């Protein structure tokens, strides 16, 4: 039971990390597009 609990926690951490990375990429792309259009 404890082993499954640790696996679920690690999976949640990986999911949260990927979610944060995708959000950062979206923000970066938005800033890049804004700079591109401004110039």
mmCIF entry with sequence, helices, sheets and N, C-alpha, C, O atoms, coordinates in Angstrom:
data_MODEL
# 
_entry.id   MODEL 
# 
_entity.id                         1 
_entity.type                       polymer 
_entity.pdbx_number_of_molecules   1 
# 
_entity_poly.entity_id                      1 
_entity_poly.type                           'polypeptide(L)' 
_entity_poly.nstd_linkage                   no 
_entity_poly.nstd_monomer                   no 
_entity_poly.pdbx_seq_one_letter_code       
;(UNK)(UNK)(UNK)(UNK)(UNK)(UNK)(UNK)(UNK)(UNK)(UNK)(UNK)(UNK)(UNK)(UNK)(UNK)(UNK)
(UNK)(UNK)(UNK)(UNK)(UNK)(UNK)(UNK)(UNK)(UNK)(UNK)(UNK)(UNK)(UNK)(UNK)(UNK)(UNK)
(UNK)(UNK)(UNK)(UNK)(UNK)(UNK)(UNK)
;
_entity_poly.pdbx_seq_one_letter_code_can   XXXXXXXXXXXXXXXXXXXXXXXXXXXXXXXXXXXXXXX 
_entity_poly.pdbx_strand_id                 A 
# 
loop_
_entity_poly_seq.entity_id 
_entity_poly_seq.num 
_entity_poly_seq.mon_id 
_entity_poly_seq.hetero 
1 1  UNK n 
1 2  UNK n 
1 3  UNK n 
1 4  UNK n 
1 5  UNK n 
1 6  UNK n 
1 7  UNK n 
1 8  UNK n 
1 9  UNK n 
1 10 UNK n 
1 11 UNK n 
1 12 UNK n 
1 13 UNK n 
1 14 UNK n 
1 15 UNK n 
1 16 UNK n 
1 17 UNK n 
1 18 UNK n 
1 19 UNK n 
1 20 UNK n 
1 21 UNK n 
1 22 UNK n 
1 23 UNK n 
1 24 UNK n 
1 25 UNK n 
1 26 UNK n 
1 27 UNK n 
1 28 UNK n 
1 29 UNK n 
1 30 UNK n 
1 31 UNK n 
1 32 UNK n 
1 33 UNK n 
1 34 UNK n 
1 35 UNK n 
1 36 UNK n 
1 37 UNK n 
1 38 UNK n 
1 39 UNK n 
# 
_struct_asym.id          A 
_struct_asym.entity_id   1 
# 
_struct_conf.conf_type_id            HELX_P 
_struct_conf.id                      HELX_P1 
_struct_conf.pdbx_PDB_helix_id       AA1 
_struct_conf.beg_label_comp_id       UNK 
_struct_conf.beg_label_asym_id       A 
_struct_conf.beg_label_seq_id        2 
_struct_conf.pdbx_beg_PDB_ins_code   ? 
_struct_conf.end_label_comp_id       UNK 
_struct_conf.end_label_asym_id       A 
_struct_conf.end_label_seq_id        38 
_struct_conf.pdbx_end_PDB_ins_code   ? 
_struct_conf.beg_auth_comp_id        UNK 
_struct_conf.beg_auth_asym_id        A 
_struct_conf.beg_auth_seq_id         2 
_struct_conf.end_auth_comp_id        UNK 
_struct_conf.end_auth_asym_id        A 
_struct_conf.end_auth_seq_id         38 
_struct_conf.pdbx_PDB_helix_class    1 
_struct_conf.details                 ? 
_struct_conf.pdbx_PDB_helix_length   37 
# 
_struct_conf_type.id          HELX_P 
_struct_conf_type.criteria    ? 
_struct_conf_type.reference   ? 
# 
loop_
_atom_site.group_PDB 
_atom_site.id 
_atom_site.type_symbol 
_atom_site.label_atom_id 
_atom_site.label_alt_id 
_atom_site.label_comp_id 
_atom_site.label_asym_id 
_atom_site.label_entity_id 
_atom_site.label_seq_id 
_atom_site.pdbx_PDB_ins_code 
_atom_site.Cartn_x 
_atom_site.Cartn_y 
_atom_site.Cartn_z 
_atom_site.occupancy 
_atom_site.B_iso_or_equiv 
_atom_site.pdbx_formal_charge 
_atom_site.auth_seq_id 
_atom_site.auth_comp_id 
_atom_site.auth_asym_id 
_atom_site.auth_atom_id 
_atom_site.pdbx_PDB_model_num 
ATOM 1   N N  . UNK A 1 1  ? 0.843 -1.209 0.000   1.00 0.00 ? 1  UNK A N  1 
ATOM 2   C CA . UNK A 1 1  ? 0.000 0.000  0.000   1.00 0.00 ? 1  UNK A CA 1 
ATOM 3   C C  . UNK A 1 1  ? 0.883 1.266  0.000   1.00 0.00 ? 1  UNK A C  1 
ATOM 4   O O  . UNK A 1 1  ? 0.636 2.198  -0.766  1.00 0.00 ? 1  UNK A O  1 
ATOM 5   N N  . UNK A 1 2  ? 1.894 1.287  0.851   1.00 0.00 ? 2  UNK A N  1 
ATOM 6   C CA . UNK A 1 2  ? 2.778 2.470  0.926   1.00 0.00 ? 2  UNK A CA 1 
ATOM 7   C C  . UNK A 1 2  ? 3.490 2.671  -0.408  1.00 0.00 ? 2  UNK A C  1 
ATOM 8   O O  . UNK A 1 2  ? 3.673 3.800  -0.864  1.00 0.00 ? 2  UNK A O  1 
ATOM 9   N N  . UNK A 1 3  ? 3.894 1.542  -1.035  1.00 0.00 ? 3  UNK A N  1 
ATOM 10  C CA . UNK A 1 3  ? 4.595 1.628  -2.316  1.00 0.00 ? 3  UNK A CA 1 
ATOM 11  C C  . UNK A 1 3  ? 3.700 2.267  -3.376  1.00 0.00 ? 3  UNK A C  1 
ATOM 12  O O  . UNK A 1 3  ? 4.145 3.129  -4.134  1.00 0.00 ? 3  UNK A O  1 
ATOM 13  N N  . UNK A 1 4  ? 2.431 1.839  -3.426  1.00 0.00 ? 4  UNK A N  1 
ATOM 14  C CA . UNK A 1 4  ? 1.494 2.411  -4.396  1.00 0.00 ? 4  UNK A CA 1 
ATOM 15  C C  . UNK A 1 4  ? 1.269 3.895  -4.106  1.00 0.00 ? 4  UNK A C  1 
ATOM 16  O O  . UNK A 1 4  ? 1.134 4.702  -5.025  1.00 0.00 ? 4  UNK A O  1 
ATOM 17  N N  . UNK A 1 5  ? 1.231 4.243  -2.822  1.00 0.00 ? 5  UNK A N  1 
ATOM 18  C CA . UNK A 1 5  ? 1.038 5.640  -2.430  1.00 0.00 ? 5  UNK A CA 1 
ATOM 19  C C  . UNK A 1 5  ? 2.194 6.498  -2.931  1.00 0.00 ? 5  UNK A C  1 
ATOM 20  O O  . UNK A 1 5  ? 1.978 7.593  -3.451  1.00 0.00 ? 5  UNK A O  1 
ATOM 21  N N  . UNK A 1 6  ? 3.432 6.001  -2.775  1.00 0.00 ? 6  UNK A N  1 
ATOM 22  C CA . UNK A 1 6  ? 4.606 6.738  -3.249  1.00 0.00 ? 6  UNK A CA 1 
ATOM 23  C C  . UNK A 1 6  ? 4.588 6.871  -4.763  1.00 0.00 ? 6  UNK A C  1 
ATOM 24  O O  . UNK A 1 6  ? 4.950 7.916  -5.302  1.00 0.00 ? 6  UNK A O  1 
ATOM 25  N N  . UNK A 1 7  ? 4.170 5.817  -5.450  1.00 0.00 ? 7  UNK A N  1 
ATOM 26  C CA . UNK A 1 7  ? 4.110 5.875  -6.926  1.00 0.00 ? 7  UNK A CA 1 
ATOM 27  C C  . UNK A 1 7  ? 3.101 6.930  -7.362  1.00 0.00 ? 7  UNK A C  1 
ATOM 28  O O  . UNK A 1 7  ? 3.369 7.703  -8.281  1.00 0.00 ? 7  UNK A O  1 
ATOM 29  N N  . UNK A 1 8  ? 1.941 6.967  -6.707  1.00 0.00 ? 8  UNK A N  1 
ATOM 30  C CA . UNK A 1 8  ? 0.911 7.944  -7.076  1.00 0.00 ? 8  UNK A CA 1 
ATOM 31  C C  . UNK A 1 8  ? 1.412 9.367  -6.838  1.00 0.00 ? 8  UNK A C  1 
ATOM 32  O O  . UNK A 1 8  ? 1.135 10.260 -7.638  1.00 0.00 ? 8  UNK A O  1 
ATOM 33  N N  . UNK A 1 9  ? 2.143 9.585  -5.750  1.00 0.00 ? 9  UNK A N  1 
ATOM 34  C CA . UNK A 1 9  ? 2.684 10.922 -5.452  1.00 0.00 ? 9  UNK A CA 1 
ATOM 35  C C  . UNK A 1 9  ? 3.701 11.319 -6.513  1.00 0.00 ? 9  UNK A C  1 
ATOM 36  O O  . UNK A 1 9  ? 3.695 12.457 -6.984  1.00 0.00 ? 9  UNK A O  1 
ATOM 37  N N  . UNK A 1 10 ? 4.576 10.389 -6.894  1.00 0.00 ? 10 UNK A N  1 
ATOM 38  C CA . UNK A 1 10 ? 5.592 10.698 -7.906  1.00 0.00 ? 10 UNK A CA 1 
ATOM 39  C C  . UNK A 1 10 ? 4.928 11.002 -9.240  1.00 0.00 ? 10 UNK A C  1 
ATOM 40  O O  . UNK A 1 10 ? 5.375 11.893 -9.962  1.00 0.00 ? 10 UNK A O  1 
ATOM 41  N N  . UNK A 1 11 ? 3.863 10.273 -9.581  1.00 0.00 ? 11 UNK A N  1 
ATOM 42  C CA . UNK A 1 11 ? 3.152 10.527 -10.838 1.00 0.00 ? 11 UNK A CA 1 
ATOM 43  C C  . UNK A 1 11 ? 2.500 11.905 -10.814 1.00 0.00 ? 11 UNK A C  1 
ATOM 44  O O  . UNK A 1 11 ? 2.510 12.616 -11.819 1.00 0.00 ? 11 UNK A O  1 
ATOM 45  N N  . UNK A 1 12 ? 1.932 12.285 -9.669  1.00 0.00 ? 12 UNK A N  1 
ATOM 46  C CA . UNK A 1 12 ? 1.324 13.617 -9.548  1.00 0.00 ? 12 UNK A CA 1 
ATOM 47  C C  . UNK A 1 12 ? 2.379 14.699 -9.710  1.00 0.00 ? 12 UNK A C  1 
ATOM 48  O O  . UNK A 1 12 ? 2.131 15.714 -10.361 1.00 0.00 ? 12 UNK A O  1 
ATOM 49  N N  . UNK A 1 13 ? 3.564 14.489 -9.118  1.00 0.00 ? 13 UNK A N  1 
ATOM 50  C CA . UNK A 1 13 ? 4.640 15.479 -9.236  1.00 0.00 ? 13 UNK A CA 1 
ATOM 51  C C  . UNK A 1 13 ? 5.058 15.623 -10.694 1.00 0.00 ? 13 UNK A C  1 
ATOM 52  O O  . UNK A 1 13 ? 5.264 16.738 -11.173 1.00 0.00 ? 13 UNK A O  1 
ATOM 53  N N  . UNK A 1 14 ? 5.185 14.500 -11.402 1.00 0.00 ? 14 UNK A N  1 
ATOM 54  C CA . UNK A 1 14 ? 5.580 14.535 -12.816 1.00 0.00 ? 14 UNK A CA 1 
ATOM 55  C C  . UNK A 1 14 ? 4.503 15.258 -13.623 1.00 0.00 ? 14 UNK A C  1 
ATOM 56  O O  . UNK A 1 14 ? 4.819 16.059 -14.503 1.00 0.00 ? 14 UNK A O  1 
ATOM 57  N N  . UNK A 1 15 ? 3.242 14.980 -13.327 1.00 0.00 ? 15 UNK A N  1 
ATOM 58  C CA . UNK A 1 15 ? 2.130 15.617 -14.043 1.00 0.00 ? 15 UNK A CA 1 
ATOM 59  C C  . UNK A 1 15 ? 2.139 17.123 -13.803 1.00 0.00 ? 15 UNK A C  1 
ATOM 60  O O  . UNK A 1 15 ? 1.969 17.903 -14.740 1.00 0.00 ? 15 UNK A O  1 
ATOM 61  N N  . UNK A 1 16 ? 2.336 17.530 -12.558 1.00 0.00 ? 16 UNK A N  1 
ATOM 62  C CA . UNK A 1 16 ? 2.374 18.965 -12.239 1.00 0.00 ? 16 UNK A CA 1 
ATOM 63  C C  . UNK A 1 16 ? 3.552 19.638 -12.931 1.00 0.00 ? 16 UNK A C  1 
ATOM 64  O O  . UNK A 1 16 ? 3.425 20.759 -13.424 1.00 0.00 ? 16 UNK A O  1 
ATOM 65  N N  . UNK A 1 17 ? 4.694 18.965 -12.971 1.00 0.00 ? 17 UNK A N  1 
ATOM 66  C CA . UNK A 1 17 ? 5.888 19.532 -13.606 1.00 0.00 ? 17 UNK A CA 1 
ATOM 67  C C  . UNK A 1 17 ? 5.637 19.734 -15.099 1.00 0.00 ? 17 UNK A C  1 
ATOM 68  O O  . UNK A 1 17 ? 5.966 20.786 -15.649 1.00 0.00 ? 17 UNK A O  1 
ATOM 69  N N  . UNK A 1 18 ? 5.057 18.730 -15.753 1.00 0.00 ? 18 UNK A N  1 
ATOM 70  C CA . UNK A 1 18 ? 4.785 18.855 -17.194 1.00 0.00 ? 18 UNK A CA 1 
ATOM 71  C C  . UNK A 1 18 ? 3.766 19.960 -17.441 1.00 0.00 ? 18 UNK A C  1 
ATOM 72  O O  . UNK A 1 18 ? 3.866 20.685 -18.430 1.00 0.00 ? 18 UNK A O  1 
ATOM 73  N N  . UNK A 1 19 ? 2.781 20.094 -16.543 1.00 0.00 ? 19 UNK A N  1 
ATOM 74  C CA . UNK A 1 19 ? 1.773 21.141 -16.676 1.00 0.00 ? 19 UNK A CA 1 
ATOM 75  C C  . UNK A 1 19 ? 2.421 22.520 -16.572 1.00 0.00 ? 19 UNK A C  1 
ATOM 76  O O  . UNK A 1 19 ? 2.101 23.422 -17.346 1.00 0.00 ? 19 UNK A O  1 
ATOM 77  N N  . UNK A 1 20 ? 3.331 22.677 -15.614 1.00 0.00 ? 20 UNK A N  1 
ATOM 78  C CA . UNK A 1 20 ? 4.035 23.959 -15.449 1.00 0.00 ? 20 UNK A CA 1 
ATOM 79  C C  . UNK A 1 20 ? 4.897 24.258 -16.666 1.00 0.00 ? 20 UNK A C  1 
ATOM 80  O O  . UNK A 1 20 ? 4.948 25.396 -17.133 1.00 0.00 ? 20 UNK A O  1 
ATOM 81  N N  . UNK A 1 21 ? 5.577 23.232 -17.182 1.00 0.00 ? 21 UNK A N  1 
ATOM 82  C CA . UNK A 1 21 ? 6.451 23.435 -18.351 1.00 0.00 ? 21 UNK A CA 1 
ATOM 83  C C  . UNK A 1 21 ? 5.624 23.870 -19.558 1.00 0.00 ? 21 UNK A C  1 
ATOM 84  O O  . UNK A 1 21 ? 6.026 24.775 -20.289 1.00 0.00 ? 21 UNK A O  1 
ATOM 85  N N  . UNK A 1 22 ? 4.472 23.234 -19.773 1.00 0.00 ? 22 UNK A N  1 
ATOM 86  C CA . UNK A 1 22 ? 3.630 23.611 -20.915 1.00 0.00 ? 22 UNK A CA 1 
ATOM 87  C C  . UNK A 1 22 ? 3.116 25.032 -20.756 1.00 0.00 ? 22 UNK A C  1 
ATOM 88  O O  . UNK A 1 22 ? 3.048 25.778 -21.734 1.00 0.00 ? 22 UNK A O  1 
ATOM 89  N N  . UNK A 1 23 ? 2.750 25.420 -19.530 1.00 0.00 ? 23 UNK A N  1 
ATOM 90  C CA . UNK A 1 23 ? 2.283 26.794 -19.297 1.00 0.00 ? 23 UNK A CA 1 
ATOM 91  C C  . UNK A 1 23 ? 3.391 27.793 -19.564 1.00 0.00 ? 23 UNK A C  1 
ATOM 92  O O  . UNK A 1 23 ? 3.156 28.839 -20.170 1.00 0.00 ? 23 UNK A O  1 
ATOM 93  N N  . UNK A 1 24 ? 4.615 27.474 -19.110 1.00 0.00 ? 24 UNK A N  1 
ATOM 94  C CA . UNK A 1 24 ? 5.750 28.371 -19.348 1.00 0.00 ? 24 UNK A CA 1 
ATOM 95  C C  . UNK A 1 24 ? 6.015 28.503 -20.840 1.00 0.00 ? 24 UNK A C  1 
ATOM 96  O O  . UNK A 1 24 ? 6.323 29.593 -21.322 1.00 0.00 ? 24 UNK A O  1 
ATOM 97  N N  . UNK A 1 25 ? 5.898 27.399 -21.576 1.00 0.00 ? 25 UNK A N  1 
ATOM 98  C CA . UNK A 1 25 ? 6.123 27.445 -23.026 1.00 0.00 ? 25 UNK A CA 1 
ATOM 99  C C  . UNK A 1 25 ? 5.066 28.324 -23.694 1.00 0.00 ? 25 UNK A C  1 
ATOM 100 O O  . UNK A 1 25 ? 5.382 29.096 -24.598 1.00 0.00 ? 25 UNK A O  1 
ATOM 101 N N  . UNK A 1 26 ? 3.811 28.208 -23.250 1.00 0.00 ? 26 UNK A N  1 
ATOM 102 C CA . UNK A 1 26 ? 2.732 29.030 -23.819 1.00 0.00 ? 26 UNK A CA 1 
ATOM 103 C C  . UNK A 1 26 ? 3.005 30.511 -23.563 1.00 0.00 ? 26 UNK A C  1 
ATOM 104 O O  . UNK A 1 26 ? 2.864 31.336 -24.466 1.00 0.00 ? 26 UNK A O  1 
ATOM 105 N N  . UNK A 1 27 ? 3.394 30.846 -22.339 1.00 0.00 ? 27 UNK A N  1 
ATOM 106 C CA . UNK A 1 27 ? 3.691 32.244 -21.997 1.00 0.00 ? 27 UNK A CA 1 
ATOM 107 C C  . UNK A 1 27 ? 4.860 32.748 -22.828 1.00 0.00 ? 27 UNK A C  1 
ATOM 108 O O  . UNK A 1 27 ? 4.832 33.872 -23.328 1.00 0.00 ? 27 UNK A O  1 
ATOM 109 N N  . UNK A 1 28 ? 5.893 31.915 -22.977 1.00 0.00 ? 28 UNK A N  1 
ATOM 110 C CA . UNK A 1 28 ? 7.069 32.309 -23.746 1.00 0.00 ? 28 UNK A CA 1 
ATOM 111 C C  . UNK A 1 28 ? 6.689 32.547 -25.208 1.00 0.00 ? 28 UNK A C  1 
ATOM 112 O O  . UNK A 1 28 ? 7.146 33.512 -25.821 1.00 0.00 ? 28 UNK A O  1 
ATOM 113 N N  . UNK A 1 29 ? 5.853 31.668 -25.766 1.00 0.00 ? 29 UNK A N  1 
ATOM 114 C CA . UNK A 1 29 ? 5.431 31.828 -27.155 1.00 0.00 ? 29 UNK A CA 1 
ATOM 115 C C  . UNK A 1 29 ? 4.597 33.097 -27.324 1.00 0.00 ? 29 UNK A C  1 
ATOM 116 O O  . UNK A 1 29 ? 4.725 33.790 -28.333 1.00 0.00 ? 29 UNK A O  1 
ATOM 117 N N  . UNK A 1 30 ? 3.752 33.402 -26.355 1.00 0.00 ? 30 UNK A N  1 
ATOM 118 C CA . UNK A 1 30 ? 2.943 34.626 -26.434 1.00 0.00 ? 30 UNK A CA 1 
ATOM 119 C C  . UNK A 1 30 ? 3.847 35.856 -26.436 1.00 0.00 ? 30 UNK A C  1 
ATOM 120 O O  . UNK A 1 30 ? 3.660 36.763 -27.247 1.00 0.00 ? 30 UNK A O  1 
ATOM 121 N N  . UNK A 1 31 ? 4.827 35.891 -25.529 1.00 0.00 ? 31 UNK A N  1 
ATOM 122 C CA . UNK A 1 31 ? 5.755 37.034 -25.473 1.00 0.00 ? 31 UNK A CA 1 
ATOM 123 C C  . UNK A 1 31 ? 6.543 37.127 -26.775 1.00 0.00 ? 31 UNK A C  1 
ATOM 124 O O  . UNK A 1 31 ? 6.730 38.220 -27.308 1.00 0.00 ? 31 UNK A O  1 
ATOM 125 N N  . UNK A 1 32 ? 7.001 36.005 -27.282 1.00 0.00 ? 32 UNK A N  1 
ATOM 126 C CA . UNK A 1 32 ? 7.785 35.990 -28.518 1.00 0.00 ? 32 UNK A CA 1 
ATOM 127 C C  . UNK A 1 32 ? 6.941 36.506 -29.681 1.00 0.00 ? 32 UNK A C  1 
ATOM 128 O O  . UNK A 1 32 ? 7.432 37.281 -30.502 1.00 0.00 ? 32 UNK A O  1 
ATOM 129 N N  . UNK A 1 33 ? 5.676 36.086 -29.762 1.00 0.00 ? 33 UNK A N  1 
ATOM 130 C CA . UNK A 1 33 ? 4.787 36.543 -30.834 1.00 0.00 ? 33 UNK A CA 1 
ATOM 131 C C  . UNK A 1 33 ? 4.518 38.033 -30.717 1.00 0.00 ? 33 UNK A C  1 
ATOM 132 O O  . UNK A 1 33 ? 4.486 38.741 -31.724 1.00 0.00 ? 33 UNK A O  1 
ATOM 133 N N  . UNK A 1 34 ? 4.322 38.520 -29.487 1.00 0.00 ? 34 UNK A N  1 
ATOM 134 C CA . UNK A 1 34 ? 4.068 39.951 -29.285 1.00 0.00 ? 34 UNK A CA 1 
ATOM 135 C C  . UNK A 1 34 ? 5.266 40.776 -29.737 1.00 0.00 ? 34 UNK A C  1 
ATOM 136 O O  . UNK A 1 34 ? 5.099 41.803 -30.396 1.00 0.00 ? 34 UNK A O  1 
ATOM 137 N N  . UNK A 1 35 ? 6.478 40.331 -29.386 1.00 0.00 ? 35 UNK A N  1 
ATOM 138 C CA . UNK A 1 35 ? 7.683 41.059 -29.796 1.00 0.00 ? 35 UNK A CA 1 
ATOM 139 C C  . UNK A 1 35 ? 7.811 41.015 -31.320 1.00 0.00 ? 35 UNK A C  1 
ATOM 140 O O  . UNK A 1 35 ? 8.187 42.007 -31.943 1.00 0.00 ? 35 UNK A O  1 
ATOM 141 N N  . UNK A 1 36 ? 7.504 39.882 -31.906 1.00 0.00 ? 36 UNK A N  1 
ATOM 142 C CA . UNK A 1 36 ? 7.630 39.717 -33.357 1.00 0.00 ? 36 UNK A CA 1 
ATOM 143 C C  . UNK A 1 36 ? 6.666 40.657 -34.084 1.00 0.00 ? 36 UNK A C  1 
ATOM 144 O O  . UNK A 1 36 ? 7.026 41.288 -35.078 1.00 0.00 ? 36 UNK A O  1 
ATOM 145 N N  . UNK A 1 37 ? 5.428 40.737 -33.566 1.00 0.00 ? 37 UNK A N  1 
ATOM 146 C CA . UNK A 1 37 ? 4.432 41.602 -34.221 1.00 0.00 ? 37 UNK A CA 1 
ATOM 147 C C  . UNK A 1 37 ? 4.744 43.084 -33.994 1.00 0.00 ? 37 UNK A C  1 
ATOM 148 O O  . UNK A 1 37 ? 4.488 43.913 -34.867 1.00 0.00 ? 37 UNK A O  1 
ATOM 149 N N  . UNK A 1 38 ? 5.295 43.416 -32.828 1.00 0.00 ? 38 UNK A N  1 
ATOM 150 C CA . UNK A 1 38 ? 5.622 44.810 -32.541 1.00 0.00 ? 38 UNK A CA 1 
ATOM 151 C C  . UNK A 1 38 ? 6.712 45.315 -33.489 1.00 0.00 ? 38 UNK A C  1 
ATOM 152 O O  . UNK A 1 38 ? 6.671 46.464 -33.927 1.00 0.00 ? 38 UNK A O  1 
ATOM 153 N N  . UNK A 1 39 ? 7.684 44.457 -33.806 1.00 0.00 ? 39 UNK A N  1 
ATOM 154 C CA . UNK A 1 39 ? 8.763 44.862 -34.710 1.00 0.00 ? 39 UNK A CA 1 
ATOM 155 C C  . UNK A 1 39 ? 8.277 44.752 -36.139 1.00 0.00 ? 39 UNK A C  1 
ATOM 156 O O  . UNK A 1 39 ? 9.027 45.045 -37.070 1.00 0.00 ? 39 UNK A O  1 
# 
